[in-house]
């Protein structure tokens, strides 16, 4: 699942879990960009 889809899920549901997953995914992407 990409960040945009996860963000839309968060906006649709307002679930803290969805936001936590979104943050985790963003951190992983940032690490990949730095190491690339």
mmCIF entry with sequence, helices, sheets and N, C-alpha, C, O atoms, coordinates in Angstrom:
data_MODEL
# 
_entry.id   MODEL 
# 
_entity.id                         1 
_entity.type                       polymer 
_entity.pdbx_number_of_molecules   1 
# 
_entity_poly.entity_id                      1 
_entity_poly.type                           'polypeptide(L)' 
_entity_poly.nstd_linkage                   no 
_entity_poly.nstd_monomer                   no 
_entity_poly.pdbx_seq_one_letter_code       
;(UNK)(UNK)(UNK)(UNK)(UNK)(UNK)(UNK)(UNK)(UNK)(UNK)(UNK)(UNK)(UNK)(UNK)(UNK)(UNK)
(UNK)(UNK)(UNK)(UNK)(UNK)(UNK)(UNK)(UNK)(UNK)(UNK)(UNK)(UNK)(UNK)(UNK)(UNK)(UNK)
(UNK)(UNK)(UNK)(UNK)
;
_entity_poly.pdbx_seq_one_letter_code_can   XXXXXXXXXXXXXXXXXXXXXXXXXXXXXXXXXXXX 
_entity_poly.pdbx_strand_id                 A 
# 
loop_
_entity_poly_seq.entity_id 
_entity_poly_seq.num 
_entity_poly_seq.mon_id 
_entity_poly_seq.hetero 
1 1  UNK n 
1 2  UNK n 
1 3  UNK n 
1 4  UNK n 
1 5  UNK n 
1 6  UNK n 
1 7  UNK n 
1 8  UNK n 
1 9  UNK n 
1 10 UNK n 
1 11 UNK n 
1 12 UNK n 
1 13 UNK n 
1 14 UNK n 
1 15 UNK n 
1 16 UNK n 
1 17 UNK n 
1 18 UNK n 
1 19 UNK n 
1 20 UNK n 
1 21 UNK n 
1 22 UNK n 
1 23 UNK n 
1 24 UNK n 
1 25 UNK n 
1 26 UNK n 
1 27 UNK n 
1 28 UNK n 
1 29 UNK n 
1 30 UNK n 
1 31 UNK n 
1 32 UNK n 
1 33 UNK n 
1 34 UNK n 
1 35 UNK n 
1 36 UNK n 
# 
_struct_asym.id          A 
_struct_asym.entity_id   1 
# 
loop_
_struct_conf.conf_type_id 
_struct_conf.id 
_struct_conf.pdbx_PDB_helix_id 
_struct_conf.beg_label_comp_id 
_struct_conf.beg_label_asym_id 
_struct_conf.beg_label_seq_id 
_struct_conf.pdbx_beg_PDB_ins_code 
_struct_conf.end_label_comp_id 
_struct_conf.end_label_asym_id 
_struct_conf.end_label_seq_id 
_struct_conf.pdbx_end_PDB_ins_code 
_struct_conf.beg_auth_comp_id 
_struct_conf.beg_auth_asym_id 
_struct_conf.beg_auth_seq_id 
_struct_conf.end_auth_comp_id 
_struct_conf.end_auth_asym_id 
_struct_conf.end_auth_seq_id 
_struct_conf.pdbx_PDB_helix_class 
_struct_conf.details 
_struct_conf.pdbx_PDB_helix_length 
HELX_P HELX_P1 AA1 UNK A 3  ? UNK A 13 ? UNK A 3  UNK A 13 1 ? 11 
HELX_P HELX_P2 AA2 UNK A 16 ? UNK A 35 ? UNK A 16 UNK A 35 1 ? 20 
# 
_struct_conf_type.id          HELX_P 
_struct_conf_type.criteria    ? 
_struct_conf_type.reference   ? 
# 
loop_
_atom_site.group_PDB 
_atom_site.id 
_atom_site.type_symbol 
_atom_site.label_atom_id 
_atom_site.label_alt_id 
_atom_site.label_comp_id 
_atom_site.label_asym_id 
_atom_site.label_entity_id 
_atom_site.label_seq_id 
_atom_site.pdbx_PDB_ins_code 
_atom_site.Cartn_x 
_atom_site.Cartn_y 
_atom_site.Cartn_z 
_atom_site.occupancy 
_atom_site.B_iso_or_equiv 
_atom_site.pdbx_formal_charge 
_atom_site.auth_seq_id 
_atom_site.auth_comp_id 
_atom_site.auth_asym_id 
_atom_site.auth_atom_id 
_atom_site.pdbx_PDB_model_num 
ATOM 1   N N  . UNK A 1 1  ? 0.849   -1.193 0.000  1.00 0.00 ? 1  UNK A N  1 
ATOM 2   C CA . UNK A 1 1  ? 0.000   0.000  0.000  1.00 0.00 ? 1  UNK A CA 1 
ATOM 3   C C  . UNK A 1 1  ? 0.887   1.246  0.000  1.00 0.00 ? 1  UNK A C  1 
ATOM 4   O O  . UNK A 1 1  ? 1.821   1.353  0.795  1.00 0.00 ? 1  UNK A O  1 
ATOM 5   N N  . UNK A 1 2  ? 0.589   2.176  -0.890 1.00 0.00 ? 2  UNK A N  1 
ATOM 6   C CA . UNK A 1 2  ? 1.421   3.379  -0.951 1.00 0.00 ? 2  UNK A CA 1 
ATOM 7   C C  . UNK A 1 2  ? 0.931   4.431  0.037  1.00 0.00 ? 2  UNK A C  1 
ATOM 8   O O  . UNK A 1 2  ? -0.142  4.296  0.626  1.00 0.00 ? 2  UNK A O  1 
ATOM 9   N N  . UNK A 1 3  ? 1.714   5.461  0.208  1.00 0.00 ? 3  UNK A N  1 
ATOM 10  C CA . UNK A 1 3  ? 1.418   6.480  1.221  1.00 0.00 ? 3  UNK A CA 1 
ATOM 11  C C  . UNK A 1 3  ? 0.116   7.217  0.922  1.00 0.00 ? 3  UNK A C  1 
ATOM 12  O O  . UNK A 1 3  ? -0.652  7.522  1.834  1.00 0.00 ? 3  UNK A O  1 
ATOM 13  N N  . UNK A 1 4  ? -0.132  7.501  -0.357 1.00 0.00 ? 4  UNK A N  1 
ATOM 14  C CA . UNK A 1 4  ? -1.350  8.234  -0.691 1.00 0.00 ? 4  UNK A CA 1 
ATOM 15  C C  . UNK A 1 4  ? -2.587  7.431  -0.296 1.00 0.00 ? 4  UNK A C  1 
ATOM 16  O O  . UNK A 1 4  ? -3.529  7.978  0.278  1.00 0.00 ? 4  UNK A O  1 
ATOM 17  N N  . UNK A 1 5  ? -2.584  6.136  -0.604 1.00 0.00 ? 5  UNK A N  1 
ATOM 18  C CA . UNK A 1 5  ? -3.730  5.293  -0.269 1.00 0.00 ? 5  UNK A CA 1 
ATOM 19  C C  . UNK A 1 5  ? -3.899  5.206  1.244  1.00 0.00 ? 5  UNK A C  1 
ATOM 20  O O  . UNK A 1 5  ? -5.019  5.245  1.755  1.00 0.00 ? 5  UNK A O  1 
ATOM 21  N N  . UNK A 1 6  ? -2.782  5.090  1.954  1.00 0.00 ? 6  UNK A N  1 
ATOM 22  C CA . UNK A 1 6  ? -2.844  4.992  3.407  1.00 0.00 ? 6  UNK A CA 1 
ATOM 23  C C  . UNK A 1 6  ? -3.340  6.304  4.009  1.00 0.00 ? 6  UNK A C  1 
ATOM 24  O O  . UNK A 1 6  ? -4.110  6.308  4.969  1.00 0.00 ? 6  UNK A O  1 
ATOM 25  N N  . UNK A 1 7  ? -2.889  7.416  3.431  1.00 0.00 ? 7  UNK A N  1 
ATOM 26  C CA . UNK A 1 7  ? -3.331  8.725  3.916  1.00 0.00 ? 7  UNK A CA 1 
ATOM 27  C C  . UNK A 1 7  ? -4.828  8.889  3.698  1.00 0.00 ? 7  UNK A C  1 
ATOM 28  O O  . UNK A 1 7  ? -5.531  9.396  4.571  1.00 0.00 ? 7  UNK A O  1 
ATOM 29  N N  . UNK A 1 8  ? -5.327  8.456  2.521  1.00 0.00 ? 8  UNK A N  1 
ATOM 30  C CA . UNK A 1 8  ? -6.761  8.535  2.249  1.00 0.00 ? 8  UNK A CA 1 
ATOM 31  C C  . UNK A 1 8  ? -7.537  7.673  3.234  1.00 0.00 ? 8  UNK A C  1 
ATOM 32  O O  . UNK A 1 8  ? -8.615  8.056  3.689  1.00 0.00 ? 8  UNK A O  1 
ATOM 33  N N  . UNK A 1 9  ? -6.982  6.499  3.564  1.00 0.00 ? 9  UNK A N  1 
ATOM 34  C CA . UNK A 1 9  ? -7.621  5.630  4.550  1.00 0.00 ? 9  UNK A CA 1 
ATOM 35  C C  . UNK A 1 9  ? -7.703  6.332  5.901  1.00 0.00 ? 9  UNK A C  1 
ATOM 36  O O  . UNK A 1 9  ? -8.727  6.276  6.580  1.00 0.00 ? 9  UNK A O  1 
ATOM 37  N N  . UNK A 1 10 ? -6.616  6.992  6.279  1.00 0.00 ? 10 UNK A N  1 
ATOM 38  C CA . UNK A 1 10 ? -6.595  7.718  7.552  1.00 0.00 ? 10 UNK A CA 1 
ATOM 39  C C  . UNK A 1 10 ? -7.638  8.830  7.564  1.00 0.00 ? 10 UNK A C  1 
ATOM 40  O O  . UNK A 1 10 ? -8.370  8.994  8.540  1.00 0.00 ? 10 UNK A O  1 
ATOM 41  N N  . UNK A 1 11 ? -7.698  9.591  6.473  1.00 0.00 ? 11 UNK A N  1 
ATOM 42  C CA . UNK A 1 11 ? -8.666  10.685 6.408  1.00 0.00 ? 11 UNK A CA 1 
ATOM 43  C C  . UNK A 1 11 ? -10.097 10.153 6.443  1.00 0.00 ? 11 UNK A C  1 
ATOM 44  O O  . UNK A 1 11 ? -10.987 10.774 7.024  1.00 0.00 ? 11 UNK A O  1 
ATOM 45  N N  . UNK A 1 12 ? -10.306 8.997  5.813  1.00 0.00 ? 12 UNK A N  1 
ATOM 46  C CA . UNK A 1 12 ? -11.646 8.424  5.751  1.00 0.00 ? 12 UNK A CA 1 
ATOM 47  C C  . UNK A 1 12 ? -12.084 7.855  7.099  1.00 0.00 ? 12 UNK A C  1 
ATOM 48  O O  . UNK A 1 12 ? -13.258 7.941  7.460  1.00 0.00 ? 12 UNK A O  1 
ATOM 49  N N  . UNK A 1 13 ? -11.149 7.280  7.836  1.00 0.00 ? 13 UNK A N  1 
ATOM 50  C CA . UNK A 1 13 ? -11.490 6.579  9.072  1.00 0.00 ? 13 UNK A CA 1 
ATOM 51  C C  . UNK A 1 13 ? -11.131 7.370  10.318 1.00 0.00 ? 13 UNK A C  1 
ATOM 52  O O  . UNK A 1 13 ? -11.820 7.280  11.334 1.00 0.00 ? 13 UNK A O  1 
ATOM 53  N N  . UNK A 1 14 ? -10.042 8.151  10.243 1.00 0.00 ? 14 UNK A N  1 
ATOM 54  C CA . UNK A 1 14 ? -9.578  8.876  11.409 1.00 0.00 ? 14 UNK A CA 1 
ATOM 55  C C  . UNK A 1 14 ? -8.917  7.967  12.437 1.00 0.00 ? 14 UNK A C  1 
ATOM 56  O O  . UNK A 1 14 ? -8.744  8.352  13.594 1.00 0.00 ? 14 UNK A O  1 
ATOM 57  N N  . UNK A 1 15 ? -8.548  6.763  12.016 1.00 0.00 ? 15 UNK A N  1 
ATOM 58  C CA . UNK A 1 15 ? -7.967  5.816  12.968 1.00 0.00 ? 15 UNK A CA 1 
ATOM 59  C C  . UNK A 1 15 ? -6.524  6.161  13.295 1.00 0.00 ? 15 UNK A C  1 
ATOM 60  O O  . UNK A 1 15 ? -5.722  6.365  12.384 1.00 0.00 ? 15 UNK A O  1 
ATOM 61  N N  . UNK A 1 16 ? -6.177  6.230  14.567 1.00 0.00 ? 16 UNK A N  1 
ATOM 62  C CA . UNK A 1 16 ? -4.785  6.472  14.962 1.00 0.00 ? 16 UNK A CA 1 
ATOM 63  C C  . UNK A 1 16 ? -3.855  5.403  14.401 1.00 0.00 ? 16 UNK A C  1 
ATOM 64  O O  . UNK A 1 16 ? -2.701  5.692  14.085 1.00 0.00 ? 16 UNK A O  1 
ATOM 65  N N  . UNK A 1 17 ? -4.348  4.167  14.275 1.00 0.00 ? 17 UNK A N  1 
ATOM 66  C CA . UNK A 1 17 ? -3.517  3.092  13.740 1.00 0.00 ? 17 UNK A CA 1 
ATOM 67  C C  . UNK A 1 17 ? -3.114  3.393  12.300 1.00 0.00 ? 17 UNK A C  1 
ATOM 68  O O  . UNK A 1 17 ? -1.972  3.153  11.907 1.00 0.00 ? 17 UNK A O  1 
ATOM 69  N N  . UNK A 1 18 ? -4.047  3.917  11.522 1.00 0.00 ? 18 UNK A N  1 
ATOM 70  C CA . UNK A 1 18 ? -3.749  4.242  10.133 1.00 0.00 ? 18 UNK A CA 1 
ATOM 71  C C  . UNK A 1 18 ? -2.680  5.327  10.071 1.00 0.00 ? 18 UNK A C  1 
ATOM 72  O O  . UNK A 1 18 ? -1.783  5.270  9.230  1.00 0.00 ? 18 UNK A O  1 
ATOM 73  N N  . UNK A 1 19 ? -2.775  6.312  10.955 1.00 0.00 ? 19 UNK A N  1 
ATOM 74  C CA . UNK A 1 19 ? -1.781  7.384  10.974 1.00 0.00 ? 19 UNK A CA 1 
ATOM 75  C C  . UNK A 1 19 ? -0.418  6.850  11.388 1.00 0.00 ? 19 UNK A C  1 
ATOM 76  O O  . UNK A 1 19 ? 0.603   7.248  10.827 1.00 0.00 ? 19 UNK A O  1 
ATOM 77  N N  . UNK A 1 20 ? -0.396  5.953  12.365 1.00 0.00 ? 20 UNK A N  1 
ATOM 78  C CA . UNK A 1 20 ? 0.862   5.359  12.814 1.00 0.00 ? 20 UNK A CA 1 
ATOM 79  C C  . UNK A 1 20 ? 1.511   4.581  11.673 1.00 0.00 ? 20 UNK A C  1 
ATOM 80  O O  . UNK A 1 20 ? 2.725   4.658  11.480 1.00 0.00 ? 20 UNK A O  1 
ATOM 81  N N  . UNK A 1 21 ? 0.713   3.834  10.920 1.00 0.00 ? 21 UNK A N  1 
ATOM 82  C CA . UNK A 1 21 ? 1.247   3.091  9.782  1.00 0.00 ? 21 UNK A CA 1 
ATOM 83  C C  . UNK A 1 21 ? 1.774   4.049  8.722  1.00 0.00 ? 21 UNK A C  1 
ATOM 84  O O  . UNK A 1 21 ? 2.814   3.797  8.113  1.00 0.00 ? 21 UNK A O  1 
ATOM 85  N N  . UNK A 1 22 ? 1.058   5.146  8.504  1.00 0.00 ? 22 UNK A N  1 
ATOM 86  C CA . UNK A 1 22 ? 1.489   6.150  7.536  1.00 0.00 ? 22 UNK A CA 1 
ATOM 87  C C  . UNK A 1 22 ? 2.845   6.724  7.923  1.00 0.00 ? 22 UNK A C  1 
ATOM 88  O O  . UNK A 1 22 ? 3.734   6.849  7.081  1.00 0.00 ? 22 UNK A O  1 
ATOM 89  N N  . UNK A 1 23 ? 3.003   7.073  9.196  1.00 0.00 ? 23 UNK A N  1 
ATOM 90  C CA . UNK A 1 23 ? 4.276   7.622  9.675  1.00 0.00 ? 23 UNK A CA 1 
ATOM 91  C C  . UNK A 1 23 ? 5.403   6.616  9.494  1.00 0.00 ? 23 UNK A C  1 
ATOM 92  O O  . UNK A 1 23 ? 6.497   6.977  9.060  1.00 0.00 ? 23 UNK A O  1 
ATOM 93  N N  . UNK A 1 24 ? 5.140   5.360  9.824  1.00 0.00 ? 24 UNK A N  1 
ATOM 94  C CA . UNK A 1 24 ? 6.147   4.314  9.700  1.00 0.00 ? 24 UNK A CA 1 
ATOM 95  C C  . UNK A 1 24 ? 6.567   4.167  8.244  1.00 0.00 ? 24 UNK A C  1 
ATOM 96  O O  . UNK A 1 24 ? 7.755   4.035  7.948  1.00 0.00 ? 24 UNK A O  1 
ATOM 97  N N  . UNK A 1 25 ? 5.600   4.188  7.338  1.00 0.00 ? 25 UNK A N  1 
ATOM 98  C CA . UNK A 1 25 ? 5.892   4.052  5.918  1.00 0.00 ? 25 UNK A CA 1 
ATOM 99  C C  . UNK A 1 25 ? 6.719   5.235  5.429  1.00 0.00 ? 25 UNK A C  1 
ATOM 100 O O  . UNK A 1 25 ? 7.650   5.055  4.644  1.00 0.00 ? 25 UNK A O  1 
ATOM 101 N N  . UNK A 1 26 ? 6.392   6.430  5.878  1.00 0.00 ? 26 UNK A N  1 
ATOM 102 C CA . UNK A 1 26 ? 7.149   7.621  5.484  1.00 0.00 ? 26 UNK A CA 1 
ATOM 103 C C  . UNK A 1 26 ? 8.590   7.529  5.962  1.00 0.00 ? 26 UNK A C  1 
ATOM 104 O O  . UNK A 1 26 ? 9.507   7.891  5.225  1.00 0.00 ? 26 UNK A O  1 
ATOM 105 N N  . UNK A 1 27 ? 8.806   7.051  7.179  1.00 0.00 ? 27 UNK A N  1 
ATOM 106 C CA . UNK A 1 27 ? 10.160  6.921  7.718  1.00 0.00 ? 27 UNK A CA 1 
ATOM 107 C C  . UNK A 1 27 ? 10.959  5.910  6.907  1.00 0.00 ? 27 UNK A C  1 
ATOM 108 O O  . UNK A 1 27 ? 12.140  6.126  6.639  1.00 0.00 ? 27 UNK A O  1 
ATOM 109 N N  . UNK A 1 28 ? 10.319  4.802  6.511  1.00 0.00 ? 28 UNK A N  1 
ATOM 110 C CA . UNK A 1 28 ? 11.000  3.793  5.709  1.00 0.00 ? 28 UNK A CA 1 
ATOM 111 C C  . UNK A 1 28 ? 11.381  4.373  4.352  1.00 0.00 ? 28 UNK A C  1 
ATOM 112 O O  . UNK A 1 28 ? 12.485  4.131  3.864  1.00 0.00 ? 28 UNK A O  1 
ATOM 113 N N  . UNK A 1 29 ? 10.478  5.138  3.735  1.00 0.00 ? 29 UNK A N  1 
ATOM 114 C CA . UNK A 1 29 ? 10.770  5.756  2.445  1.00 0.00 ? 29 UNK A CA 1 
ATOM 115 C C  . UNK A 1 29 ? 11.927  6.731  2.569  1.00 0.00 ? 29 UNK A C  1 
ATOM 116 O O  . UNK A 1 29 ? 12.799  6.770  1.701  1.00 0.00 ? 29 UNK A O  1 
ATOM 117 N N  . UNK A 1 30 ? 11.948  7.515  3.631  1.00 0.00 ? 30 UNK A N  1 
ATOM 118 C CA . UNK A 1 30 ? 13.017  8.487  3.838  1.00 0.00 ? 30 UNK A CA 1 
ATOM 119 C C  . UNK A 1 30 ? 14.360  7.774  3.972  1.00 0.00 ? 30 UNK A C  1 
ATOM 120 O O  . UNK A 1 30 ? 15.368  8.244  3.445  1.00 0.00 ? 30 UNK A O  1 
ATOM 121 N N  . UNK A 1 31 ? 14.377  6.648  4.673  1.00 0.00 ? 31 UNK A N  1 
ATOM 122 C CA . UNK A 1 31 ? 15.620  5.884  4.816  1.00 0.00 ? 31 UNK A CA 1 
ATOM 123 C C  . UNK A 1 31 ? 16.084  5.353  3.471  1.00 0.00 ? 31 UNK A C  1 
ATOM 124 O O  . UNK A 1 31 ? 17.276  5.392  3.165  1.00 0.00 ? 31 UNK A O  1 
ATOM 125 N N  . UNK A 1 32 ? 15.150  4.855  2.665  1.00 0.00 ? 32 UNK A N  1 
ATOM 126 C CA . UNK A 1 32 ? 15.505  4.313  1.354  1.00 0.00 ? 32 UNK A CA 1 
ATOM 127 C C  . UNK A 1 32 ? 16.086  5.401  0.461  1.00 0.00 ? 32 UNK A C  1 
ATOM 128 O O  . UNK A 1 32 ? 17.039  5.157  -0.278 1.00 0.00 ? 32 UNK A O  1 
ATOM 129 N N  . UNK A 1 33 ? 15.520  6.594  0.526  1.00 0.00 ? 33 UNK A N  1 
ATOM 130 C CA . UNK A 1 33 ? 16.013  7.707  -0.289 1.00 0.00 ? 33 UNK A CA 1 
ATOM 131 C C  . UNK A 1 33 ? 17.430  8.088  0.135  1.00 0.00 ? 33 UNK A C  1 
ATOM 132 O O  . UNK A 1 33 ? 18.277  8.359  -0.715 1.00 0.00 ? 33 UNK A O  1 
ATOM 133 N N  . UNK A 1 34 ? 17.692  8.109  1.433  1.00 0.00 ? 34 UNK A N  1 
ATOM 134 C CA . UNK A 1 34 ? 19.017  8.483  1.932  1.00 0.00 ? 34 UNK A CA 1 
ATOM 135 C C  . UNK A 1 34 ? 20.076  7.460  1.554  1.00 0.00 ? 34 UNK A C  1 
ATOM 136 O O  . UNK A 1 34 ? 21.218  7.823  1.273  1.00 0.00 ? 34 UNK A O  1 
ATOM 137 N N  . UNK A 1 35 ? 19.704  6.173  1.544  1.00 0.00 ? 35 UNK A N  1 
ATOM 138 C CA . UNK A 1 35 ? 20.684  5.121  1.272  1.00 0.00 ? 35 UNK A CA 1 
ATOM 139 C C  . UNK A 1 35 ? 20.826  4.849  -0.213 1.00 0.00 ? 35 UNK A C  1 
ATOM 140 O O  . UNK A 1 35 ? 21.777  4.185  -0.624 1.00 0.00 ? 35 UNK A O  1 
ATOM 141 N N  . UNK A 1 36 ? 19.902  5.345  -1.033 1.00 0.00 ? 36 UNK A N  1 
ATOM 142 C CA . UNK A 1 36 ? 19.939  5.095  -2.475 1.00 0.00 ? 36 UNK A CA 1 
ATOM 143 C C  . UNK A 1 36 ? 21.115  5.813  -3.130 1.00 0.00 ? 36 UNK A C  1 
ATOM 144 O O  . UNK A 1 36 ? 21.301  5.714  -4.343 1.00 0.00 ? 36 UNK A O  1 
# 
